[in-house]
């Protein structure tokens, strides 16, 4: 499985987690749409990183969810 597929899988798991708040799910869905678009990977990566970093700074995000987001951001940075 390549890195982009791992990222998409991790985002899908986060979206399907019943403990994930609705606002987080909306950003995750938005990020998934960005990554599944046709286009240059560097552009998609930049947009997705922006979405996830904005979300990870939200003080209402649970620490467990924030850790998952940091892991996904780390994977995105090596794509």
Secondary structure, 3 states (H helix, E strand, C coil): CCHHHHHHHHHHHHHHCCCCCHHHHHHHHHHHHHHHCCCCHHHHHHHHHHHHHHHHCCCCCCHHHHHHHHHHHHHHHHC
